[in-house]
Amino acid sequence: MTPTADYEKLVTLDNEFEAQLLESILKERGIPYRLRSYHDTAFDGLFQTQKGWGVVLAPQAYADEILEIVSDIRKGYGAQQTET
């Protein structure tokens, strides 16, 4: 298992949908990761509207694969929205 100290911020996620879908795919592929939400109960999620939902942290060795997955998720989600 990769120590979390070796994890780097790779991408900011736009919303909870992206986070859940990405998490599912990363688990399925056995890719080490951490999701860190910007939600703060004291401010009722205020920072999520300014900064995005949160970030993906992972070892640099998986950066290209994770960024490609996020890009595919965003392409697929955008296509679904324009069809409806």
Number of C-alpha atoms within 10 A of each C-alpha: 4 10 9 13 8 10 18 16 16 17 15 19 22 16 14 13 13 16 21 11 13 19 17 11 14 16 11 9 9 8 15 16 20 17 18 15 19 18 17 11 8 7 9 9 14 14 15 18 12 9 14 17 22 20 20 22 21 24 19 14 9 14 17 11 13 22 14 11 16 20 12 12 17 15 11 11 13 11 11 10 8 7 6 5
